[in-house]
């Protein structure tokens, strides 16, 4: 984010909103051959995969808690 602000000063806010919109439509994880779970950072031993399946796409506020759990914890 700092790099975008530094490089695209006047348009940085607009660009960051665009990225946020685009990323809200992308899958945060994938399942390969029904048994390999692939995600940005991994999942913890307390991650509930049923909650991940319930995530409605493009609803950032409604699932932000779960994304933080399995991407960053």
Residue frames as a rotation matrix with the C-alpha (Angstrom) as fourth column:
UNK 1
0.571 0.821 0.000 0.00
0.821 -0.571 0.000 0.00
0.000 0.000 -1.000 0.00
UNK 2
0.408 -0.491 -0.770 2.81
0.177 -0.785 0.594 2.41
-0.896 -0.378 -0.233 0.84
UNK 3
-0.644 -0.686 0.339 4.37
0.422 0.051 0.905 1.77
-0.638 0.726 0.257 -2.56
UNK 4
-0.122 0.701 0.703 1.11
0.972 -0.059 0.228 2.58
0.202 0.711 -0.674 -4.35
UNK 5
0.786 0.407 -0.466 0.71
0.537 -0.823 0.185 5.80
-0.308 -0.396 -0.865 -2.39
UNK 6
0.036 -0.876 -0.481 4.31
0.120 -0.474 0.872 6.78
-0.992 -0.089 0.088 -3.12
UNK 7
-0.751 -0.421 0.510 4.16
0.484 0.175 0.857 5.98
-0.450 0.890 0.072 -6.84
UNK 8
-0.481 0.679 0.554 0.62
0.692 -0.095 0.716 7.09
0.539 0.728 -0.424 -7.68
UNK 9
-0.943 -0.085 -0.323 0.13
0.305 -0.613 -0.729 9.99
-0.136 -0.786 0.604 -5.25
UNK 10
-0.714 0.677 -0.178 -2.89
-0.684 -0.729 -0.031 11.75
-0.151 0.099 0.984 -6.75
UNK 11
0.019 0.742 -0.671 -4.61
-0.776 0.434 0.458 8.55
0.631 0.512 0.583 -7.86
UNK 12
-0.852 -0.502 -0.145 -3.59
-0.314 0.714 -0.626 6.30
0.418 -0.488 -0.766 -4.96
UNK 13
-0.610 0.674 0.417 -6.95
-0.467 0.120 -0.876 6.32
-0.640 -0.729 0.242 -3.15
UNK 14
0.345 0.753 -0.561 -8.86
-0.904 0.107 -0.413 5.56
-0.251 0.650 0.718 -6.32
UNK 15
-0.110 -0.500 -0.859 -6.41
-0.684 0.665 -0.299 2.81
0.721 0.555 -0.415 -7.23
UNK 16
-0.943 -0.249 0.223 -6.57
-0.328 0.563 -0.759 1.22
0.063 -0.788 -0.612 -3.76
UNK 17
-0.175 0.958 0.228 -10.37
-0.644 0.063 -0.763 1.17
-0.745 -0.280 0.606 -3.90
UNK 18
0.368 0.241 -0.898 -10.17
-0.902 0.327 -0.282 -0.47
0.226 0.914 0.337 -7.32
UNK 19
-0.580 -0.659 -0.480 -7.81
-0.473 0.751 -0.461 -3.16
0.664 -0.040 -0.747 -5.99
UNK 20
-0.808 0.328 0.489 -10.08
-0.409 0.285 -0.867 -3.74
-0.424 -0.901 -0.097 -3.01
UNK 21
0.231 0.945 -0.229 -13.06
-0.826 0.066 -0.560 -4.20
-0.514 0.319 0.796 -5.31
UNK 22
0.171 -0.246 -0.954 -11.17
-0.784 0.553 -0.283 -6.59
0.597 0.796 -0.099 -7.59
UNK 23
-0.802 -0.581 -0.139 -9.81
-0.368 0.663 -0.652 -8.68
0.471 -0.472 -0.745 -4.71
UNK 24
-0.479 0.686 0.548 -13.26
-0.684 0.100 -0.723 -8.93
-0.551 -0.721 0.421 -3.13
UNK 25
0.564 0.704 -0.431 -14.35
-0.815 0.389 -0.430 -11.00
-0.135 0.593 0.793 -6.14
UNK 26
-0.113 -0.690 -0.715 -11.35
-0.661 0.590 -0.464 -13.33
0.742 0.420 -0.523 -6.18
UNK 27
0.774 0.331 -0.540 -11.39
0.123 0.758 0.641 -16.59
0.621 -0.562 0.546 -4.26
UNK 28
0.449 -0.631 0.633 -9.36
-0.884 -0.414 0.215 -16.46
0.126 -0.656 -0.744 -1.06
UNK 29
-0.378 -0.543 0.750 -8.74
-0.576 0.772 0.269 -20.19
-0.725 -0.330 -0.604 -1.28
UNK 30
0.096 0.366 -0.926 -9.11
-0.924 0.379 0.054 -23.16
0.371 0.850 0.374 -3.62
UNK 31
0.249 0.017 0.968 -9.68
-0.509 0.853 0.116 -26.85
-0.824 -0.521 0.221 -3.21
UNK 32
-0.193 -0.425 -0.884 -7.69
-0.970 0.219 0.106 -29.10
0.149 0.878 -0.454 -5.55
UNK 33
-0.484 0.046 -0.874 -8.95
-0.250 0.950 0.189 -32.63
0.838 0.310 -0.448 -6.26
UNK 34
0.512 0.857 0.054 -11.34
-0.228 0.075 0.971 -32.36
0.828 -0.509 0.234 -3.29
UNK 35
0.800 -0.164 -0.577 -8.52
0.572 0.497 0.653 -32.77
0.179 -0.852 0.491 -0.76
UNK 36
-0.357 -0.926 -0.124 -5.80
0.932 -0.343 -0.120 -30.11
0.068 -0.159 0.985 -1.14
UNK 37
0.756 0.604 -0.251 -6.72
0.640 -0.762 0.094 -26.77
-0.135 -0.232 -0.963 0.43
UNK 38
-0.328 -0.867 0.375 -4.69
0.919 -0.384 -0.086 -23.89
0.219 0.316 0.923 -1.06
UNK 39
0.827 0.556 -0.084 -4.76
0.559 -0.796 0.234 -20.40
0.063 -0.241 -0.969 0.43
UNK 40
0.676 -0.550 0.491 -2.57
-0.233 -0.791 -0.565 -17.33
0.699 0.267 -0.663 0.71
UNK 41
-0.098 -0.761 0.641 -1.03
-0.871 -0.246 -0.425 -18.05
0.482 -0.600 -0.639 4.09
UNK 42
-0.746 -0.111 -0.656 -2.47
0.089 0.961 -0.264 -21.33
0.660 -0.255 -0.707 5.26
UNK 43
0.387 0.891 0.238 -4.94
-0.327 -0.109 0.939 -22.27
0.862 -0.442 0.249 7.95
UNK 44
-0.508 -0.508 0.695 -4.55
-0.825 0.055 -0.563 -22.88
0.248 -0.860 -0.447 11.64
UNK 45
-0.909 0.132 -0.395 -5.60
0.188 0.977 -0.104 -25.95
0.372 -0.169 -0.913 13.54
UNK 46
-0.601 0.736 -0.312 -8.66
0.354 -0.105 -0.929 -24.04
-0.717 -0.669 -0.197 14.81
UNK 47
-0.746 0.316 -0.587 -9.92
-0.634 -0.607 0.479 -22.95
-0.205 0.729 0.653 11.39
UNK 48
-0.182 0.793 0.581 -13.44
0.063 0.599 -0.798 -24.19
-0.981 -0.109 -0.159 10.69
UNK 49
-0.957 -0.249 0.149 -13.65
0.140 0.052 0.989 -25.16
-0.254 0.967 -0.015 7.01
UNK 50
-0.184 0.963 0.198 -17.45
0.982 0.188 -0.001 -25.05
-0.038 0.195 -0.980 7.19
UNK 51
0.355 0.254 -0.900 -17.23
0.372 -0.921 -0.113 -21.32
-0.858 -0.295 -0.421 7.94
UNK 52
-0.647 -0.648 -0.402 -15.02
-0.167 -0.394 0.904 -20.85
-0.744 0.652 0.146 4.90
UNK 53
-0.802 0.382 0.459 -17.62
0.597 0.491 0.635 -22.58
0.017 0.783 -0.622 2.73
UNK 54
0.171 0.947 -0.273 -20.31
0.945 -0.236 -0.225 -20.21
-0.278 -0.219 -0.935 4.03
UNK 55
-0.453 -0.419 -0.787 -18.46
0.265 -0.906 0.329 -17.04
-0.851 -0.059 0.521 2.94
UNK 56
0.679 0.648 0.345 -20.47
0.605 -0.227 -0.763 -14.95
-0.416 0.727 -0.547 0.49
UNK 57
-0.287 -0.858 0.425 -18.16
0.953 -0.212 0.216 -13.39
-0.096 0.467 0.879 -2.11
UNK 58
-0.520 -0.093 0.849 -17.81
0.405 -0.902 0.149 -9.63
0.752 0.421 0.507 -2.50
UNK 59
0.722 0.670 0.174 -19.03
0.104 -0.354 0.930 -8.99
0.684 -0.653 -0.325 1.04
UNK 60
-0.195 -0.979 0.057 -15.77
0.048 -0.068 -0.997 -7.83
0.980 -0.192 0.060 2.64
UNK 61
-0.344 0.061 0.937 -17.26
-0.832 -0.483 -0.274 -6.73
0.436 -0.874 0.217 5.95
UNK 62
0.640 0.741 0.204 -19.21
-0.749 0.543 0.381 -9.94
0.171 -0.396 0.902 6.53
UNK 63
0.941 -0.259 -0.217 -16.22
0.273 0.962 0.033 -12.26
0.200 -0.091 0.976 6.33
UNK 64
0.417 -0.828 0.375 -13.21
-0.510 -0.555 -0.657 -10.10
0.752 0.083 -0.653 7.19
UNK 65
0.370 -0.231 0.900 -12.83
-0.885 0.207 0.417 -11.93
-0.282 -0.951 -0.128 10.55
UNK 66
0.793 -0.012 0.609 -12.53
0.056 0.997 -0.054 -15.31
-0.607 0.077 0.791 8.81
UNK 67
0.825 -0.541 0.164 -10.15
0.153 -0.066 -0.986 -14.06
0.545 0.838 0.028 6.16
UNK 68
0.279 -0.740 0.612 -7.82
-0.848 -0.489 -0.204 -12.71
0.450 -0.462 -0.764 8.83
UNK 69
0.540 -0.018 0.841 -8.03
-0.625 0.661 0.415 -16.05
-0.563 -0.750 0.346 10.65
UNK 70
0.691 -0.227 0.687 -6.93
0.365 0.929 -0.059 -18.24
-0.625 0.291 0.725 7.78
UNK 71
0.770 -0.481 0.419 -4.71
0.320 -0.276 -0.906 -15.82
0.552 0.832 -0.059 5.89
UNK 72
0.215 -0.691 0.690 -2.76
-0.389 -0.709 -0.589 -14.16
0.896 -0.142 -0.421 8.65
UNK 73
0.638 0.021 0.770 -2.92
-0.766 0.120 0.632 -16.21
-0.079 -0.992 0.093 11.87
